[in-house]
Amino acid sequence: MTAYNRVYNFSAGPSVLPLPVLEKVRDDLVNYQGSGQSVMEMSHRSAEFKKILKDAEQDLRELMNIPDNYKVLFIQGGGTLQFSMVPLNLLRNSGKADYAITGTWAKKAYKEACRFGDIKVVASSEDDTFTWVPKFGKEDVRPDADYVYITTNNTIYGTAYNYIPDTGNIPLVADMSSNILSQEIDVTKFGVIWAGAQKNVGPAGVTIVIIREDLLGYAGEKTPVYLDYKIHADNDSSYNTPPCFAIYVAGEVFKHIKATGGISAMEERNRAKAKKLYDYIDSSSLYKNPVAREDRSIMNVVFVTGNADLDKKFVAQAKETGLVNLSGHRSIGGMRASIYNAMPEEGIDALIDFMKKFEEENK
Ligand SMILES: *Cc1c(COP(=O)(O)O)cnc(C)c1O
């Protein structure tokens, strides 16, 4: 029996949060740290909330080793608003940008950018239903592109970049919504990193943007004020009311990651969890993972039985066992186990036990 009778939640997002964080948030809920109020009720201009915001930024900087010449912003609007904010702010010279299409989210980002400039597909694996991640570099990118755009982890297809494309002097922009904080990355290789919180960071409602300072200040005159990164940077993410509670919970997650060994320890645990699950899938005669091995995501593990009805049965029976949200994205079907930072190894073990039993019963 799990604590509080909780299920193992394999949802792709919003997704599982660390139990110690939920308990801390619960304990502080009605009276945050002796302030006499909950974080939900606090003025975003109060000293208490300013400290929450500042600590969250500082802890994220420490965890990701973010250099001083990058700003950290907490913005609303989810990942989808970043599809618009990126071109609105970064198409600043030639009006050209090159996008790698590695899944649904990358494609949505590309389509949105096409409304604002001359956007080219630099690489794509769409013809193979996004089962691998293309390799490309400087020589493939237009030399006058204002930026190059990638999606480091493809949440729906279960693939991830196993390298960082070298784009020379052209800023690389990365959507890290589903793998931020899961493994060590070199922030200096990127112009902009952004991530919606609800996959691997915290509750829905806040999006993290990490942006190199020299890329600020290029939003066009007609850009809505909220969509200008510089406005958020100049006002410490408090130009208007920020998503206070979501920032607070994300901040508690950052503290928790720091207290449990930081990103390198997290990466080690994540790789071990993913390896266990992939090894089992590879050894099984029922389940298949359709992804090129070297491009397998350590966050979203997709698999199929090859029989859509059996897949449905799998998802339904798993749910009865307390293993929930295992169906693949509605666009591709099959199964998907999202095993983000907060999924404990016991959850992987329970899933594998169930998979074995199901395989045995459905030979
Ligand atoms: C979920 C997701 C998005 C979209 O996020 P929303 O907050 O729902 O707009 C974008 N990119 C990736 C990689 C995602 O996983």
The ligand as an ORCA input file, in Angstrom:
! r2SCAN-3c Opt
* xyz 0 1
  C       3.182     19.920    -22.870
  C       4.157     20.489    -23.799
  C       3.954     21.738    -24.430
  C       2.660     22.526    -24.310
  O       2.468     23.043    -23.058
  P       1.130     23.842    -22.667
  O       1.522     24.430    -21.343
  O       0.025     22.838    -22.560
  O       0.882     24.865    -23.687
  C       4.965     22.236    -25.231
  N       6.109     21.551    -25.408
  C       6.328     20.355    -24.843
  C       7.630     19.643    -25.094
  C       5.369     19.790    -24.013
  O       5.593     18.587    -23.453
*
